[in-house]
Amino acid sequence: MELHLHCLRRLSLLPQPSRFPSCLFSEEEKRNRVQEEEHHEKKKMRFVVKACRNGRAREGVLHLGSCPTAIETPSLLLSTCKGLPFFITRDLLPSLPSPDSHLLQMSPLHFLECPSATTISNIGGLHQMVGLHEHCFVAAPRDSILGLPDFEGTNKLGASFETTGGRRLVKPVEYMKIISSLKPDLWTSLADEVPAWVSEKRNQMSVDRTVCWLDDCIGINLAAGASVLGAIVGGSSLDERRHCAQEVVKRNVAGYWIGGFGLGESMEERPALLAAVTDLLPAERPRQICGLGLPEEVLQGVAAGIDLFESTYIYHLTLGGSALTFPLDGEERHGYDSQLSDIGSDHTKINLRATVYRKDTSPIVDGCCCYTCQNHTRAYLNHLLNVHEMLAHILLEM
């Protein structure tokens, strides 16, 4: 034993081999690699589960390098177009609740054409390009607004998507090139998402491709394991969902992205599909889902133990000129129904385009502390919508 300790002490005194031998790397390459390692260290994610309630539902805290404060989960990601929210301008972001508004969802598909990956990389990444240094970006290939998965065009080479620029086939190498240039805080591997009605053979193929592309993405960038969310698919098959989850759990990933939802499955079968996946996932890693948009669908995800949600509900609601009015504290407001008309309301939201609000001088929601309710009336929002003023969408999303 003493001889063993003596040998260890002697070995510790010997000069240690360099991480970057001079025979393989130039001084500039060494500096670049050191800076890249420091960047990944700063962006390192930490996730802690604080409490579990009513079975699988849980509360947690997410720490990401770019965000100065912790983000409590379950949490919603703000949808963006090329890194910026659709209606909220950069200078108005601080007016939204913090730190919830610091978590932004973006799609690498938006950067397939312009600006190029090289240009973004030279700028210093997406944070630097859009000037949001204290916000967190979570990148996923599927964008339910501008880039839907196209299972018919997908093949073994890559995933296909329907974008505003037409159908695009994205290969793992091309995808990782964009991810490396954007430098998001978290990103999702490529996934072959299929609708609920595909054949069993096609479903099995989608799982095999998704797991294979995860290995390809990690293999292209070995340092990516610290920030990658492994994609889990499986359509409407419980067995394939479990199989995909078991395979992804074996990989070195920071968390999990559950895809393939919102593509034809029913509300009744969704809880079993979610449970089949979440029951197999480690509790200490975050879980994100795409495709659950409506409030009741999000609640299904919360009940299954999902932490992060990407939803286009707010976008479509704002675009249609509606505002949410249901109480969030579980208590019905007195006089709630008397202020609303059957023409302009379904008792959870109001359509501010309706003429019934043309002379309504009350705020959208009494007692609400947001900027819009504190400073503007339903009549003003009705006016902005009817004259097609973009300020209407800004105030509605806020």
Secondary structure, 3 states (H helix, E strand, C coil): CHHHHHHHHHHHHCCCCCCCCCCCCCHHHHHHHHHHHHHHHHCCCEEEEEEEECCCEEEEEEECCCCCCCEEECEEEEEEECCEECCCCHHHHHHCCCCHHHEEEECHHHHCCCCCHHHHHHHCCHHHHHCCCCCEEEECCCECCCEEECCCCCECCEEEEEECCEEEEECHHHHHHHHHHHCCCEEECCCCCCCCCCCHHHHHHHHHHHHHHHHHHHHHCHHHHHCEEEEECCCCCHHHHHHHHHHHHCCCCCEEEECCCCCCCCCCCHHHHHHHHHCCCCCCCCEEEECCCCHHHHHHHHHHCCCEEECCHHHHHHHCCEEECCCCCCCCCCCCHHHCCCCCECCCEEECCCHHHCCCCCCCCCCCCCHHHHHCCHHHHHHHHHCCCCHHHHHHHC
